[in-house]
Amino acid sequence: MRYFLAVVLLLLTPLALAASPVQVAVAANFANPLRELIALYSESHPQSQIHITVASTGKLAAQIRQGAPYDLFLAADARRPKELEQEKLIVAGSRKTYALGRLALWSAQTGLDLDPELLESGKLTPLALANPRTAPYGAAAVAVLNGLSIPDSVKLVQGENVAQAFQFAHSGAVRAAFVAFSQVRGSGGSLWLPQARRYPPIVQQSVLLTAQPAARDFYRFLFSAEARDMIQSDGYGVPE
């Protein structure tokens, strides 16, 4: 009887693991690259289940502090992961830089000469950007705008995150939006990539929040050579 129970438990263990998906909280700018990475990972781990929650970095960090059941957190900055580490809310030693972001100003309209001169002319309005208090790409956009002489007539529309800012521009609700380069790479329209000196570096860090084996395994994969190549192909830099 004891032998029979042991066999039953061994048979049930894989099912139990499969029924417990890895929960990943990801900043909006990295949602689509993460979906591609999950698809690549699933090729060699067909039994894996990885669920994602997409929001601004600040909002996700607040949820983690409130006890949200995430296993991984992929932020759009280094500040929130470091704060969570200092608060001892992460697996010790797990904080790493997974991508280096790049800010873009994008319009669905083709033929626009997007540059500082057009912004300072006041003719490019309204403009969308992510909430700078919770979204690092929004903070980067504010830094770019603060470095220019933008007329008061230019209307700024604030999205909750870069995904919403992009939707504003894509739908035509605004003339252009500050977003992540990875979101609009190859999308047509008009594009300006502000020089890196115009905004603070967008160092995107990640942390493990639980020691679940499946989460650890996927986390290791995110820093593999094939994952780094895919991240770069999506328009990000990667740390050496």
DAKA-V758355 format. One record per backbone hydrogen bond with DSSP energy under -1.0 kcal/mol. NH is the residue of the N-H (numbers start at 1). CO is the residue of the C=O. Records with the same first field share a line. If there is no record, write none. Layout:
NH=CO, CO
This chain:
5=1
6=2
7=3
8=4
9=5
10=6
11=7
12=8
13=9
16=12
17=13
18=14
19=15
20=17
22=49
24=51
25=72
26=53
27=74
28=55
30=27
31=28
34=30
35=31
36=32
37=33
38=34
39=35
40=36
41=37
42=38
44=41
45=41
48=45
51=22
53=24
55=26
58=134
60=56
61=57
62=58
63=59
64=60
65=61
66=62
67=64
68=63
70=68
71=23
72=23
73=207
74=25
75=205
82=78
83=79
84=80
85=81
86=82
87=83
88=85
89=84
91=208
94=91
96=206
98=204
99=204
100=237
101=202
104=179
105=192
106=177
107=190
114=112
119=115
120=116
121=117
125=123
127=155
128=176
129=157
131=159
134=131
135=131
139=135
140=136
141=137
142=138
143=139
144=140
145=141
146=142
148=145
150=148
154=151
157=127
159=129
165=161
166=162
167=163
168=164
169=165
170=166
171=167
173=168
174=168
175=126
176=126
177=106
178=128
179=104
181=102
183=180
185=181
187=184
190=107
192=105
198=195
199=196
203=201
204=99
205=77
206=96
207=73
209=71
210=71
216=212
217=213
218=214
219=215
220=216
221=217
222=218
223=220
224=221
228=224
229=225
230=226
231=227
232=228
233=229
234=230
235=232
236=231
237=100
